[in-house]
């Protein structure tokens, strides 16, 4: 058996989120928006147990780029 701590970043493209009307190359959204967008269903095969660290505030990042690329960090 072994244990690992993971800082996980996922990146994918969702063309429905592409934009051109806003001048910035990317938008950092509030993590509460995570429930409103599609996210990959990530899982670790053969894991025995998993949990999130308890912290006082959510430690998540949701960044959307002009071309529809999404960066999600947990």
ZIFEN-V271814 format. One record per run of one state. SS is the DSSP state (@ for helix, = for strand, . for the rest). FROM is the first residue (numbers start at 1). LEN is the number of residues. Records with the same first field share a line. If there is no record, write none. Layout:
# ZIFEN-V271814
SS = FROM-LEN, FROM-LEN
This chain:
# ZIFEN-V271814
. = 1-8, 14-1, 18-8, 30-1, 37-24, 66-3, 74-1
= = 9-5, 26-4, 61-5, 69-5
@ = 15-3, 31-6
